[in-house]
Amino acid sequence: MNMKIKEKYNLTRSQEMYAEYLMQGYSQRKAYILAYPEAKDMKPSTVDLLAYKLFHNSNLKKRYDELCEMRTEENIRKAIW
């Protein structure tokens, strides 16, 4: 993970991966399991709750919003050319 991102958002590597998986279109459950492999042995309801709580972490939400903005800008640039 880029140190600037780590310092700006204070996220763990797994949290950053979770945000990136969400941006790739994975559901919260699947993104959580991919970012936290140990979660694959948990009950789906437990994973759902953990994924929900993580998504509402203020630092993660800010990073996710930034990733969304970056994707939007990239799509606009592609549409222009």
Secondary structure as the mmCIF struct_conf table of DSSP 4:
data_model
#
loop_
_struct_conf.conf_type_id
_struct_conf.id
_struct_conf.beg_label_comp_id
_struct_conf.beg_label_asym_id
_struct_conf.beg_label_seq_id
_struct_conf.end_label_comp_id
_struct_conf.end_label_asym_id
_struct_conf.end_label_seq_id
HELX_RH_AL_P HELX_RH_AL_P1 MET A 3 TYR A 9
HELX_RH_AL_P HELX_RH_AL_P2 ARG A 13 MET A 23
TURN_TY1_P TURN_TY1_P1 GLN A 24 GLY A 25
HELX_RH_AL_P HELX_RH_AL_P3 GLN A 28 ALA A 35
BEND BEND1 TYR A 36 TYR A 36
HELX_RH_3T_P HELX_RH_3T_P1 PRO A 37 ASP A 41
BEND BEND2 MET A 42 MET A 42
HELX_RH_AL_P HELX_RH_AL_P4 PRO A 44 PHE A 55
TURN_TY1_P TURN_TY1_P2 HIS A 56 HIS A 56
HELX_RH_AL_P HELX_RH_AL_P5 SER A 58 ILE A 80
#
